[in-house]
Amino acid sequence: MSNYVELFHRLDALLVKNRQFWQFMPFAERGFVWPQHAQFCQWLMTIDDSQLQLLTHDINALTAALMPWIEDAELLTHLTTEIQPLNRTVRSVPQGFDCGIPGRKWQQIIAFNEVLPPLGLPWLEWCAGKGYLGRVLAVSHQQSVTSLEWQQQLCIDGEQAAKQLELNINFVHADAFSADSDDAIATEQHAVALHACGDLHVSLLQRVAAKKGAAVSISPCCYHLIRQSHYQPMSAAAMTSTLVLSKHDLRLPLQETVTAGNRVRQLRFVEVSFRLGFDLLQRELNNIDTYLAIPNVQKALLTQGFEAFCQWAAFKKGIELPANIDFNMWQRQGEKRFAITERMELVRQLFRRPLEIWLALDRACFLEEQGYKVVLGSFCDKPITPRNLLIHAERGDIAK
Ligand SMILES: C[S@@+](CC[C@H](N)C(=O)[O-])C[C@H]1O[C@@H](n2cnc3c(N)ncnc32)[C@H](O)[C@@H]1O
């Protein structure tokens, strides 16, 4: 059994065992979902807002705080440290190459390039955008780059920039899911995808493996952007798991928020507590105890108060509001539910990175099964991008 398969099974067992703490939708619940853990819920309500902020952004502090309540908390966080930063080789890039590239995107590209081994192969850049990464690969490795992208304008812009920089980059305007885009994938090639969403990177891995492509390196993102209603495991290891992941579950790895300022936090409090208050009201009126999704709201409406929000939401959902509704009471109920929801989300944070690594390991194990030597690690620090996992796979028989 490979190390990755073993780590996968260890994480899988803990995620399955602790499902009750993360596999649910906090905003759809009336209150805490752990009636059997009354003291835990009471303790969660003693956490004030500043502590909540602190714990949300410090996984070690959160782990320590949850250890008395969740016996696997320490082990879960410890297992995530088995995925280590990848070794970087400094590769200088000529001045001016960063022109027009947002700062953090540039840092991601530099880091991505510096962890890839030079294999002397032409590159395929999957879901390339304007081909920012392709430019750096082309100049660093002096190999041709094929950049495949769906949005025509991005291809035009990317082509123009490549011409100006005198780089050997060929843009292919294609849908990555189409049969035609298979033509872009070749055996003697190093395929890369920086932050290609869900099924887009999954289909790349499957198609590279089918063509026995020499090497592929991806940093996955947006695991929930899939065509099926539930996650489809890729590896034999994940196929044995009893976890069934919904799109909501698959969003958990992306729920690492940057610290928001007071104003943004206050706006969020108003909007979410209004939504939760209205949801309780509609449950009562409709006599159905299920969550009702409400469309996006113009932020200006929120300044008109809870009653105006309810009138708008009721209109959108075709609900008739009777006279004499005690809006103040429902607003207070919404605020109380907001506090509970936030604390359930806090608990789910403990499982965020373990689930992300579970998903990355599924891809890594799949590639191993397909005959690749695989390395999984982080290619940059989290402030540069929280989506910092990179899977690199080379065929065992590759000639260096
Ligand atoms: C998150 S962006 C990443 C872009 C680039 N790799 C980067 O890191 O800057 C995803 C890119 O995938 C492209 N894309 C989305 N669906 C696609 C499809 N079906 N076929 C090809 N490209 C697609 C989008 O247009 C977008 O440029």
Ligand as a Chemical Component Dictionary entry (heavy atoms), coordinates in Angstrom:
data_LIG
# 
_chem_comp.id                   LIG 
_chem_comp.type                 NON-POLYMER 
_chem_comp.pdbx_formal_charge   0 
_chem_comp.three_letter_code    LIG 
# 
loop_
_chem_comp_atom.comp_id 
_chem_comp_atom.atom_id 
_chem_comp_atom.alt_atom_id 
_chem_comp_atom.type_symbol 
_chem_comp_atom.charge 
_chem_comp_atom.model_Cartn_x 
_chem_comp_atom.model_Cartn_y 
_chem_comp_atom.model_Cartn_z 
_chem_comp_atom.pdbx_ordinal 
LIG C1  C1  C 0  -9.967  29.755 -12.134 1  
LIG S1  S1  S 1  -9.539  30.157 -13.764 2  
LIG C2  C2  C 0  -7.833  29.735 -13.790 3  
LIG C3  C3  C 0  -7.097  30.406 -14.911 4  
LIG C4  C4  C 0  -5.576  30.250 -14.847 5  
LIG N1  N1  N 0  -5.163  28.881 -14.896 6  
LIG C5  C5  C 0  -5.039  30.964 -13.633 7  
LIG O1  O1  O 0  -4.718  30.354 -12.640 8  
LIG O2  O2  O -1 -4.986  32.193 -13.684 9  
LIG C6  C6  C 0  -10.283 28.916 -14.695 10 
LIG C7  C7  C 0  -10.198 29.104 -16.200 11 
LIG O3  O3  O 0  -10.859 27.984 -16.792 12 
LIG C8  C8  C 0  -11.552 28.440 -17.940 13 
LIG N2  N2  N 0  -12.601 27.472 -18.258 14 
LIG C9  C9  C 0  -13.776 27.289 -17.622 15 
LIG N3  N3  N 0  -14.479 26.304 -18.215 16 
LIG C10 C10 C 0  -13.734 25.861 -19.261 17 
LIG C11 C11 C 0  -13.918 24.864 -20.239 18 
LIG N4  N4  N 0  -15.038 24.123 -20.262 19 
LIG N5  N5  N 0  -12.948 24.665 -21.132 20 
LIG C12 C12 C 0  -11.801 25.386 -21.099 21 
LIG N6  N6  N 0  -11.564 26.365 -20.194 22 
LIG C13 C13 C 0  -12.517 26.596 -19.278 23 
LIG C14 C14 C 0  -12.098 29.779 -17.525 24 
LIG O4  O4  O 0  -12.458 30.562 -18.637 25 
LIG C15 C15 C 0  -10.919 30.344 -16.738 26 
LIG O5  O5  O 0  -10.047 31.064 -17.576 27 
# 
loop_
_chem_comp_bond.comp_id 
_chem_comp_bond.atom_id_1 
_chem_comp_bond.atom_id_2 
_chem_comp_bond.value_order 
_chem_comp_bond.pdbx_ordinal 
LIG C1  S1  SING 1  
LIG S1  C2  SING 2  
LIG S1  C6  SING 3  
LIG C2  C3  SING 4  
LIG C3  C4  SING 5  
LIG C4  N1  SING 6  
LIG C4  C5  SING 7  
LIG C5  O1  DOUB 8  
LIG C5  O2  SING 9  
LIG C6  C7  SING 10 
LIG C7  O3  SING 11 
LIG C7  C15 SING 12 
LIG O3  C8  SING 13 
LIG C8  N2  SING 14 
LIG C8  C14 SING 15 
LIG N2  C9  SING 16 
LIG N2  C13 SING 17 
LIG C9  N3  DOUB 18 
LIG N3  C10 SING 19 
LIG C10 C11 SING 20 
LIG C10 C13 DOUB 21 
LIG C11 N4  SING 22 
LIG C11 N5  DOUB 23 
LIG N5  C12 SING 24 
LIG C12 N6  DOUB 25 
LIG N6  C13 SING 26 
LIG C14 O4  SING 27 
LIG C14 C15 SING 28 
LIG C15 O5  SING 29 
# 
